[in-house]
């Protein structure tokens, strides 16, 4: 994945997390506490998921040498 796509994915998931928390405890709880708790549980899973997806493929370009290449210092 490209860096721009990873950043967009991360911010979309974190934005969704914030929106779920705010809606759950400012709007939804007035009608259903159970729904607010479920929304909060879903929001709790999003930050680790966002971090995993945001870093997916980040080391592809900066992988350490495998040992097959010979480097000389002069």
PLY file of the C-alpha trace (Angstrom):
ply
format ascii 1.0
element vertex 74
property float x
property float y
property float z
element edge 73
property int vertex1
property int vertex2
end_header
0.00 0.00 0.00
1.17 3.51 -0.67
1.74 5.95 2.15
-1.17 8.20 1.15
-3.57 5.25 1.14
-2.31 4.08 4.54
-2.76 7.56 6.03
-6.25 7.91 4.54
-7.24 4.52 5.94
-5.86 5.38 9.39
-7.61 8.73 9.62
-10.90 7.32 8.28
-10.93 4.59 10.93
-9.95 6.95 13.73
-12.55 9.48 12.60
-15.16 6.73 12.61
-14.08 5.82 16.14
-14.56 9.37 17.39
-17.93 9.71 15.65
-19.16 6.42 17.15
-18.17 7.45 20.68
-19.72 10.91 20.39
-22.95 9.63 18.87
-23.22 6.72 21.28
-23.04 8.77 24.45
-24.68 12.01 23.31
-27.51 10.77 21.10
-28.07 7.00 21.06
-28.01 6.51 24.84
-31.22 8.53 25.08
-33.05 5.74 23.23
-31.02 2.62 23.97
-28.16 2.16 26.41
-27.46 -1.27 24.97
-26.95 0.18 21.49
-24.64 2.84 22.94
-22.56 0.16 24.68
-22.34 -1.89 21.47
-21.26 1.19 19.53
-18.60 1.85 22.17
-17.32 -1.72 21.92
-17.04 -1.40 18.15
-15.23 1.91 18.60
-12.81 0.25 21.05
-11.69 -2.20 18.36
-11.05 0.48 15.75
-7.82 2.11 17.09
-5.74 -1.11 17.04
-7.22 -1.98 13.65
-6.37 1.49 12.36
-2.79 1.15 13.60
-2.37 -2.25 11.96
-3.84 -1.14 8.64
-2.02 2.19 8.76
1.33 0.45 9.08
0.59 -2.36 6.64
3.39 -2.46 4.10
5.30 0.47 5.60
8.56 -1.48 5.78
8.44 -2.85 2.24
10.60 -0.05 0.86
12.95 0.12 3.83
13.61 -3.57 4.34
17.08 -4.37 5.67
19.58 -5.99 3.31
19.28 -9.75 3.02
22.99 -10.42 3.07
23.18 -11.19 -0.62
24.39 -7.70 -1.42
28.01 -6.86 -0.78
28.68 -3.36 0.49
32.14 -1.85 0.78
33.25 1.12 2.79
36.04 3.06 1.25
0 1
1 2
2 3
3 4
4 5
5 6
6 7
7 8
8 9
9 10
10 11
11 12
12 13
13 14
14 15
15 16
16 17
17 18
18 19
19 20
20 21
21 22
22 23
23 24
24 25
25 26
26 27
27 28
28 29
29 30
30 31
31 32
32 33
33 34
34 35
35 36
36 37
37 38
38 39
39 40
40 41
41 42
42 43
43 44
44 45
45 46
46 47
47 48
48 49
49 50
50 51
51 52
52 53
53 54
54 55
55 56
56 57
57 58
58 59
59 60
60 61
61 62
62 63
63 64
64 65
65 66
66 67
67 68
68 69
69 70
70 71
71 72
72 73
